[in-house]
Each structure stands twice: as structure tokens, then as C-alpha cells.
Amino acid sequence: MPAPPLRAVFFDIGDTLWHAQAAPPPSAFRKMAAGRAAAFLATNELPVDRADDLARIAWTSLEYAMRAARAGDLVEPDYSARAGAALREAGTDIDDVTAGRFLDAIYVSGVDGGKEPFRDAAPVLSELKRRGFLIGSITNRAFGGARFRDDLRATGIDGVWDSHTVSVEVGYLKPHPAVFQHALASLSVRAGESLMVGNSLLEDVAGAARLGFNTAWRRSAPDAEGVTPDFVFDELSELLRLPILKRAA
Ligand SMILES: [Mg+2]
């Protein structure tokens, strides 16, 4: 039986549509975060003189929780609670909600974080849209909401999206099936009618293929063995030449 024609194309974001080509060095990141931390702490009557220290503690708790989840059950951690516990352990009087807002305040994202779209990202998305495809994102991020949408807009990758599926909003990380199921439901499409495009064999290709998506892998350092994407490409514009993307069903 021939595969059903495609209706939707889902994209991973990091290193698929944008990359940190112009990322500031870690020291500059820390300085930016510390500046934001100081401003936040001042308005929340918390110890401003420990801005650098507290930003590092909060951020480390987030990274640790994220790494453990990625290596473990793929359930998105409660980052606010993790940061809150770490900051209280460090002697501050901060509740989890405020700790979550603190993380959000010190998070250096989008253009500030040096994110640049790949040169052909915006034109390829527009052309796929013109061909009638539904366009969605499927991305592992600890921060979703308006901030993520604003970052897409600031980098010029916008105006085409029919849905966004962000791990922290779903509660699971790719390659957990719940993330991909959420994306399919968001556009009312089936996996066989969808193409997942991403740079991770583990998170994007294997995760989506398990549910029956077609898959396209942006060639990168392989992060899994024994995973065979349906298509492999180096430049996004190559997608436009794939027969299955000629026109949406
Ligand atoms: Mg990626």
C-alpha cells in the first residue's frame, strides 16, 4: 500500500532552523545573566550582592534536572521547584514561584543568546506553506510561552506556524511519544501524513519514526546508532526538491 500523501511538516528548532552561530562566550553569558539576576533580586527584595552566585545556582539546578530527565524518564522536571530548593539550600528565602520567575529573568535566549536562523530557513518554511502544508514545531525547551514565540519572531522564523509543541508545555521531552502525539493532535493529522525534520537521530528521527512519521534528518554528529531516516539533507532548501513535499494532500 502506498504511503498516504503528506499534509504536515514538523520542525525541530535548535540546530535545525536556527543555530548559535554568533553565541557569546560563556563568560559573556554569565555576565548577562548576572546583570539580569541583580535587577530581579533588587525588585524582589532578595540579596543583590549574591546575584552572580544565585544565578549560577539556579541555572545549574535547571541544567542538572534537564540532563537527568533526558537520560531518564523524559518527564519534564518542575524547574521552579528544583531552583527553589537549590536557592533555599543556599540560604535565601525564596518560594518556588519566585524561583521560577528568577529562572525566566536570567534566561538569555533568542537573538541575545546569539541564535541565528539558517540562511534558507525562512524561505523554505514560506515555500512549504505556499505548497499547502501545515507547519508545526516540535522542540525540547525548558522555556515556552510567549518568550519562545517572540524569539522565533526576532530571528525571522515566523508567520508560518500552525502549531507549536514545546516539551515544557507538554510535560515530556522528545523522544517521548507524548510529545509527538501532542503535535499530531494539534494539527489533527496522522503520523503517516506527517514529516518530522530534525538534526537529532535520537530525539527527532527515532522518536517520530516510532509513531510512524516520515523523517528527514539534517546531517549532524550522530547521537544514536541503528537509526535510519527516510531522508537525509545538508541544507534545508534540499527539502523543497523531495517528491513527497511537492504539494500537500
Ligand atoms: Mg535540534
Residues whose N, C-alpha, C, O or C-beta is under 5 A from the ligand:
A	BS01	MG	D12 I13 G14 D15 T16 N199
